[in-house]
Amino acid sequence: MLWIKDAHLVDPAQGISGRGSLLVRAGRIHKVVVGEGLTAEAALMLLGCSAEEEVTQVDGTGKYLFPGLVDAHVHLREPGQEEKEEIQSGVRAAVRGGFTSILAMANTQPVIDTRALVEFVRLEGERAGKARVYPVAAVTKGMAGKEITEMVDLKAGGAVAFSDDGKGIQSAETFRLALEYAKLTGCPVISHCEDASLAGAGVMRKGKHSARLGLRGIPASAESVMVARDALLAGETGGRLHIAHVSTKESVQVIRMAKAAGIDLTAEVNPHHLLFADVDVPLTNTSYKVNPPLPSQADQEALLAGLLDGTIDMLATAHAPHTWEEKAQPFAEAPFGINGLETALAAVWQELVAKGRLTPDKLIELWAVNPARRFGLTGGTLAEGTPADLVLFDPEWRELVTAETRESKAHNTPFLGQELQGFPVMVWVGGKLVVKDRIVLD
């Protein structure tokens, strides 16, 4: 049994934001007490304990207690690309970053397009015993963009969504059929919105800065025209659509109009698209090479406005680990992707929450409540009776990001060598302590 006392509890799902205590019994949240101190005698009575020694007490003074964060966009690379990341290393990185539930994307080798592979990812996640791993199965077989997968069977194996993330489905008819078929499962289709004919061989956002660097650019329209197409198809079919990694102001406008029209659509934005712009891209650091590419500063403002007004529903890291050798190539040849699980919360806290652009309550709505609801997951709340997936967050904790202290196998992050402030110091999954003082427990 566990008693976390005198922390600032945050749970927008229940309208909780204030000092209080939380009691855990048998791996579930037993009682939440807000606004008043809880005596040891009262805590023991609520837990049904006869002796204080039976209860682990944690002093949360000066810290926040959040529901475990939910990351709706993670690339774990296993099976087939274990040199970049493994499920074991990925879930350790997740809990160290404050994420107790993650959605694992399907673009592995082989692609997660059969029930056996869905079950493999799910079971390996359970064996790892850290963050909860929810498989996302492919929309099309082999992610070739042609033949729809057996979605009903994949759902039975544990898939919570379908996506060919990493590739945009170029055929409108194939995507329309996917939205229709996915309705049989009740799961959303996650769209990687990219028109290949417009994106071409681009490596960063097309504009003045790409021209100055001599790099091929990807126009903003490569994303936004596909967002418009997929929103219209979701409206026509009545399917459930989720737009991954929104990065342009035009996409935000389309999503806002689609929601006003009653289309069943949600969207995410990645922290790196909020924190870095195209003008920040250096030729010498390929950690800034991501897809979709880093946006213009005008796009960034539109993305933040979309988060604040509810147009964009959630934050998601798009954690994409790569080997050092891959990312050490020249900018044009290096693969797209940023490693985000261990630094995303700290970076967003430092740059947006601490600077007053995002409140702690809104942060948890975006990174716990909304993704859990959209994908039908356990957690995202401090509600009594729910599994005790919890994050004790210290806004004062400072840490230098180094390769030696990280759990991920990959280190392709622009924060390497930098000090960040605001980190999870303790994390529980199902009431089990998995992180203590920033150390992932075995």
DAMO-V362901 format. One record per residue. N is the residue number from 1. PHI is phi as a letter, one per 20 degrees, with the letter a starting at -180 (999 if undefined). D_FIRST is the distance of its C-alpha to the first C-alpha in whole Angstrom. Layout:
# DAMO-V362901
N|PHI|D_FIRST, N|PHI|D_FIRST
This chain:
# DAMO-V362901
1|999|0, 2|c|4, 3|c|7, 4|e|10, 5|c|13, 6|m|17, 7|e|17, 8|e|20, 9|f|19, 10|c|21, 11|b|21, 12|f|25, 13|f|24, 14|d|23, 15|m|25, 16|e|22, 17|a|23, 18|r|23, 19|f|20, 20|a|17, 21|c|13, 22|c|11, 23|d|8, 24|c|6, 25|c|5, 26|l|7, 27|m|8, 28|c|9, 29|f|10, 30|e|10, 31|b|12, 32|d|14, 33|c|16, 34|d|19, 35|n|22, 36|b|21, 37|f|19, 38|d|16, 39|f|16, 40|f|13, 41|f|15, 42|f|14, 43|f|11, 44|f|10, 45|f|12, 46|f|11, 47|e|8, 48|m|10, 49|d|9, 50|e|12, 51|c|11, 52|f|10, 53|f|10, 54|f|7, 55|d|5, 56|e|6, 57|d|9, 58|c|11, 59|e|15, 60|e|16, 61|g|19, 62|m|22, 63|c|20, 64|d|20, 65|d|17, 66|d|18, 67|f|17, 68|g|18, 69|f|22, 70|d|24, 71|d|27, 72|e|30, 73|b|32, 74|c|32, 75|d|34, 76|e|32, 77|m|36, 78|e|35, 79|e|37, 80|o|40, 81|c|39, 82|f|37, 83|f|39, 84|e|38, 85|a|34, 86|c|32, 87|g|29, 88|g|27, 89|f|28, 90|f|28, 91|f|24, 92|f|24, 93|f|26, 94|f|24, 95|f|21, 96|f|22, 97|e|24, 98|n|21, 99|e|22, 100|e|19, 101|c|22, 102|c|26, 103|e|29, 104|e|31, 105|f|35, 106|e|37, 107|e|40, 108|e|39, 109|c|42, 110|f|42, 111|f|41, 112|f|38, 113|c|41, 114|c|40, 115|f|37, 116|g|37, 117|f|36, 118|g|34, 119|f|32, 120|g|32, 121|f|31, 122|f|28, 123|f|27, 124|f|27, 125|f|25, 126|f|22, 127|f|23, 128|f|23, 129|m|19, 130|c|19, 131|f|20, 132|f|21, 133|d|25, 134|d|27, 135|f|31, 136|d|34, 137|e|37, 138|f|40, 139|f|43, 140|c|46, 141|f|46, 142|m|46, 143|l|46, 144|e|50, 145|m|50, 146|c|52, 147|d|50, 148|f|47, 149|f|44, 150|e|43, 151|f|40, 152|f|39, 153|f|39, 154|f|37, 155|f|35, 156|f|34, 157|e|33, 158|p|30, 159|f|32, 160|d|31, 161|a|34, 162|c|38, 163|a|39, 164|d|42, 165|g|41, 166|o|43, 167|c|46, 168|e|47, 169|f|49, 170|f|52, 171|e|53, 172|f|53, 173|f|54, 174|f|51, 175|f|48, 176|f|49, 177|f|49, 178|f|46, 179|f|45, 180|f|46, 181|f|45, 182|f|41, 183|f|41, 184|f|41, 185|d|37, 186|m|36, 187|e|35, 188|f|37, 189|e|39, 190|e|39, 191|d|42, 192|e|43, 193|e|46, 194|b|49, 195|e|52, 196|f|54, 197|f|57, 198|e|56, 199|f|54, 200|l|56, 201|d|56, 202|f|54, 203|c|51, 204|b|51, 205|f|51, 206|f|55, 207|r|56, 208|f|58, 209|f|56, 210|f|56, 211|f|60, 212|f|60, 213|e|57, 214|m|60, 215|d|57, 216|f|57, 217|d|55, 218|d|53, 219|f|54, 220|g|52, 221|f|53, 222|g|52, 223|e|49, 224|f|50, 225|f|52, 226|f|50, 227|f|47, 228|f|50, 229|g|51, 230|f|48, 231|f|47, 232|f|50, 233|f|49, 234|f|46, 235|f|48, 236|f|50, 237|e|48, 238|m|45, 239|f|43, 240|e|40, 241|d|40, 242|c|38, 243|e|40, 244|e|39, 245|k|39, 246|f|42, 247|c|44, 248|c|47, 249|f|48, 250|f|50, 251|f|47, 252|f|45, 253|f|48, 254|f|48, 255|f|45, 256|f|45, 257|f|48, 258|f|46, 259|f|44, 260|f|46, 261|e|48, 262|n|45, 263|f|44, 264|f|41, 265|b|40, 266|c|37, 267|b|38, 268|c|36, 269|c|37, 270|e|36, 271|g|35, 272|f|38, 273|f|41, 274|e|39, 275|e|40, 276|c|43, 277|c|46, 278|g|49, 279|f|51, 280|e|48, 281|f|49, 282|d|50, 283|f|52, 284|e|51, 285|c|47, 286|f|46, 287|f|43, 288|e|44, 289|e|46, 290|c|43, 291|c|44, 292|f|45, 293|f|46, 294|g|45, 295|e|47, 296|f|49, 297|f|48, 298|f|49, 299|f|47, 300|g|44, 301|f|45, 302|f|45, 303|f|42, 304|f|40, 305|f|42, 306|f|41, 307|f|37, 308|f|37, 309|e|39, 310|n|37, 311|f|40, 312|d|38, 313|e|34, 314|b|32, 315|e|32, 316|b|32, 317|f|32, 318|l|35, 319|g|33, 320|c|37, 321|f|37, 322|c|40, 323|f|41, 324|f|43, 325|f|46, 326|f|46, 327|f|45, 328|e|48, 329|f|51, 330|g|53, 331|g|51, 332|f|53, 333|e|52, 334|f|49, 335|f|46, 336|f|44, 337|p|41, 338|c|38, 339|e|35, 340|c|32, 341|g|29, 342|e|28, 343|d|30, 344|f|30, 345|f|28, 346|f|29, 347|f|33, 348|f|32, 349|f|30, 350|f|33, 351|e|36, 352|d|35, 353|f|32, 354|f|33, 355|e|37, 356|n|36, 357|e|37, 358|b|34, 359|e|31, 360|g|27, 361|f|27, 362|f|30, 363|g|28, 364|f|25, 365|g|27, 366|f|29, 367|d|27, 368|b|24, 369|f|25, 370|f|28, 371|f|28, 372|f|25, 373|f|27, 374|f|31, 375|d|29, 376|m|27, 377|e|24, 378|f|20, 379|o|19, 380|n|21, 381|b|19, 382|d|16, 383|f|17, 384|f|14, 385|n|14, 386|e|15, 387|g|13, 388|e|11, 389|e|14, 390|c|14, 391|c|16, 392|e|16, 393|d|20, 394|d|22, 395|f|26, 396|e|27, 397|f|26, 398|d|30, 399|b|30, 400|e|33, 401|e|33, 402|c|35, 403|f|35, 404|f|34, 405|e|30, 406|e|30, 407|e|28, 408|f|31, 409|f|34, 410|d|36, 411|c|37, 412|e|39, 413|c|38, 414|f|40, 415|e|37, 416|g|38, 417|n|39, 418|d|38, 419|e|35, 420|d|33, 421|c|30, 422|o|27, 423|c|24, 424|f|21, 425|d|19, 426|b|16, 427|c|15, 428|c|12, 429|c|14, 430|l|12, 431|n|8, 432|e|10, 433|f|11, 434|d|15, 435|c|17, 436|c|17, 437|l|20, 438|m|22, 439|d|21, 440|f|20, 441|e|18, 442|e|20
